Amino acid sequence: MHHWNMVECITHILPNAVGSPKFWLVLKKYFGTVRPAAMMISARLSDPRMQTEIEVTALKQQ
């Protein structure tokens, strides 16, 4: 069971501001219609083999 609907905010750091088509497909696959607050930053990543860095803030289930 996935709890993607518990994600409040997501920050994407991509080396290319446009992002790759794969990135958007994977995001859609896992989040579907869930649309948390989001911010995208274009920056060089510390390891050139990395395609993206994602930071997520989620609600804690009580």
Z-matrix of the N, CA and C atoms (Angstrom, degrees):
N
C 1 1.460
C 2 1.535 1 108.95
N 3 1.320 2 115.98 1 128.14
C 4 1.462 3 120.71 2 -179.99
C 5 1.527 4 109.94 3 -99.48
N 6 1.301 5 114.92 4 148.57
C 7 1.466 6 120.59 5 -178.43
C 8 1.521 7 110.48 6 -121.14
N 9 1.330 8 116.31 7 43.61
C 10 1.462 9 120.10 8 -178.78
C 11 1.515 10 111.20 9 -61.99
N 12 1.345 11 117.35 10 -25.92
C 13 1.465 12 119.99 11 -179.87
C 14 1.524 13 111.76 12 -71.28
N 15 1.342 14 118.73 13 -6.83
C 16 1.460 15 122.05 14 177.23
C 17 1.532 16 111.48 15 -89.14
N 18 1.320 17 117.42 16 -6.51
C 19 1.466 18 121.39 17 -179.93
C 20 1.524 19 108.85 18 -75.08
N 21 1.339 20 115.63 19 123.74
C 22 1.464 21 121.38 20 179.77
C 23 1.521 22 112.34 21 -91.22
N 24 1.323 23 115.79 22 -39.60
C 25 1.458 24 120.39 23 -172.63
C 26 1.520 25 109.36 24 -148.49
N 27 1.324 26 115.97 25 142.83
C 28 1.456 27 120.80 26 178.43
C 29 1.533 28 108.81 27 -137.34
N 30 1.334 29 115.18 28 135.42
C 31 1.464 30 121.14 29 176.43
C 32 1.519 31 107.72 30 -116.66
N 33 1.321 32 116.15 31 124.88
C 34 1.455 33 122.75 32 178.87
C 35 1.524 34 107.63 33 -105.83
N 36 1.326 35 116.79 34 129.42
C 37 1.460 36 120.54 35 173.71
C 38 1.522 37 106.37 36 -115.72
N 39 1.324 38 115.82 37 116.12
C 40 1.455 39 122.20 38 -176.06
C 41 1.527 40 109.98 39 -123.17
N 42 1.328 41 117.65 40 143.97
C 43 1.457 42 119.38 41 177.29
C 44 1.535 43 112.51 42 -70.97
N 45 1.332 44 116.76 43 -18.72
C 46 1.462 45 122.44 44 179.70
C 47 1.525 46 107.37 45 -125.34
N 48 1.309 47 118.24 46 122.76
C 49 1.465 48 121.75 47 -175.19
C 50 1.522 49 113.31 48 -57.78
N 51 1.314 50 117.97 49 -27.33
C 52 1.469 51 120.97 50 -179.04
C 53 1.528 52 110.60 51 -76.13
N 54 1.314 53 117.02 52 -32.35
C 55 1.461 54 120.58 53 -176.10
C 56 1.517 55 109.79 54 80.59
N 57 1.306 56 116.20 55 161.41
C 58 1.463 57 119.29 56 179.37
C 59 1.522 58 109.22 57 -93.75
N 60 1.334 59 117.61 58 154.99
C 61 1.467 60 119.85 59 176.84
C 62 1.532 61 112.05 60 -56.45
N 63 1.343 62 117.52 61 -36.01
C 64 1.468 63 120.69 62 178.17
C 65 1.525 64 111.42 63 -60.73
N 66 1.326 65 116.03 64 -40.51
C 67 1.461 66 120.64 65 -179.45
C 68 1.525 67 110.45 66 -57.53
N 69 1.319 68 116.42 67 -48.52
C 70 1.468 69 120.33 68 -177.65
C 71 1.525 70 111.35 69 -67.70
N 72 1.339 71 117.98 70 -34.72
C 73 1.470 72 121.09 71 177.73
C 74 1.527 73 111.27 72 -65.62
N 75 1.322 74 116.54 73 -43.46
C 76 1.463 75 120.29 74 179.34
C 77 1.523 76 110.31 75 -66.07
N 78 1.321 77 116.82 76 -43.00
C 79 1.464 78 120.50 77 178.36
C 80 1.527 79 110.44 78 -58.92
N 81 1.313 80 116.67 79 -45.79
C 82 1.468 81 120.80 80 -179.97
C 83 1.531 82 111.01 81 -65.31
N 84 1.334 83 116.58 82 -38.64
C 85 1.469 84 120.81 83 -179.86
C 86 1.527 85 111.07 84 -58.81
N 87 1.322 86 117.22 85 -44.29
C 88 1.460 87 120.48 86 -175.12
C 89 1.521 88 114.67 87 -89.00
N 90 1.315 89 117.72 88 -30.45
C 91 1.457 90 119.29 89 -178.36
C 92 1.523 91 112.92 90 -100.03
N 93 1.323 92 118.30 91 -20.77
C 94 1.459 93 120.72 92 178.00
C 95 1.515 94 111.78 93 52.69
N 96 1.317 95 116.65 94 -119.23
C 97 1.464 96 121.07 95 -178.65
C 98 1.526 97 112.81 96 -92.12
N 99 1.343 98 117.41 97 -3.57
C 100 1.469 99 120.52 98 178.30
C 101 1.522 100 108.07 99 -70.28
N 102 1.313 101 117.64 100 128.91
C 103 1.461 102 121.98 101 -177.67
C 104 1.538 103 110.61 102 -127.64
N 105 1.345 104 117.12 103 82.00
C 106 1.462 105 118.83 104 176.78
C 107 1.529 106 110.17 105 -71.09
N 108 1.321 107 115.96 106 163.71
C 109 1.461 108 119.80 107 173.36
C 110 1.526 109 106.78 108 -56.96
N 111 1.316 110 117.45 109 140.35
C 112 1.462 111 119.58 110 -174.72
C 113 1.522 112 111.30 111 -143.51
N 114 1.337 113 113.82 112 150.20
C 115 1.451 114 120.61 113 174.83
C 116 1.522 115 107.22 114 -139.14
N 117 1.320 116 116.88 115 139.07
C 118 1.455 117 121.57 116 177.64
C 119 1.524 118 108.48 117 -117.05
N 120 1.319 119 114.77 118 133.74
C 121 1.459 120 121.95 119 177.99
C 122 1.526 121 107.84 120 -120.79
N 123 1.306 122 116.86 121 134.43
C 124 1.460 123 121.38 122 175.42
C 125 1.525 124 107.35 123 -100.35
N 126 1.354 125 115.46 124 116.45
C 127 1.466 126 120.13 125 -178.77
C 128 1.523 127 109.45 126 -155.96
N 129 1.304 128 115.79 127 153.13
C 130 1.461 129 119.61 128 175.79
C 131 1.524 130 108.13 129 -70.66
N 132 1.327 131 117.08 130 131.75
C 133 1.456 132 121.54 131 179.95
C 134 1.517 133 110.20 132 -87.82
N 135 1.322 134 117.80 133 155.71
C 136 1.462 135 121.58 134 -174.20
C 137 1.526 136 113.00 135 -64.67
N 138 1.324 137 117.16 136 -27.87
C 139 1.463 138 121.37 137 178.41
C 140 1.526 139 107.44 138 -118.63
N 141 1.331 140 119.37 139 115.63
C 142 1.464 141 121.19 140 -176.00
C 143 1.534 142 114.00 141 -62.35
N 144 1.336 143 117.54 142 -14.80
C 145 1.471 144 119.77 143 176.61
C 146 1.527 145 111.74 144 -76.59
N 147 1.327 146 116.94 145 -18.34
C 148 1.469 147 120.63 146 179.63
C 149 1.525 148 109.47 147 -75.81
N 150 1.313 149 116.05 148 140.34
C 151 1.461 150 120.91 149 179.67
C 152 1.516 151 112.18 150 -100.83
N 153 1.316 152 116.53 151 -24.58
C 154 1.460 153 120.42 152 179.10
C 155 1.515 154 110.15 153 -161.73
N 156 1.313 155 115.31 154 157.11
C 157 1.456 156 121.73 155 170.41
C 158 1.521 157 105.38 156 -125.10
N 159 1.315 158 116.69 157 134.86
C 160 1.461 159 120.73 158 -177.21
C 161 1.520 160 109.19 159 -127.13
N 162 1.323 161 116.26 160 130.50
C 163 1.459 162 122.44 161 174.97
C 164 1.524 163 107.06 162 -116.39
N 165 1.325 164 116.50 163 129.67
C 166 1.460 165 121.04 164 -175.95
C 167 1.519 166 109.81 165 -123.73
N 168 1.325 167 116.93 166 137.56
C 169 1.460 168 123.04 167 171.33
C 170 1.521 169 106.57 168 -113.18
N 171 1.338 170 115.78 169 125.54
C 172 1.467 171 119.75 170 -176.94
C 173 1.527 172 110.10 171 -127.09
N 174 1.311 173 114.84 172 159.14
C 175 1.464 174 121.26 173 175.46
C 176 1.510 175 109.50 174 -75.66
N 177 1.314 176 117.10 175 143.45
C 178 1.451 177 121.06 176 176.74
C 179 1.514 178 108.33 177 -89.14
N 180 1.317 179 115.51 178 129.27
C 181 1.454 180 120.46 179 179.81
C 182 1.519 181 109.25 180 -73.60
N 183 1.339 182 116.91 181 133.52
C 184 1.470 183 120.34 182 -178.69
C 185 1.490 184 112.03 183 -104.58
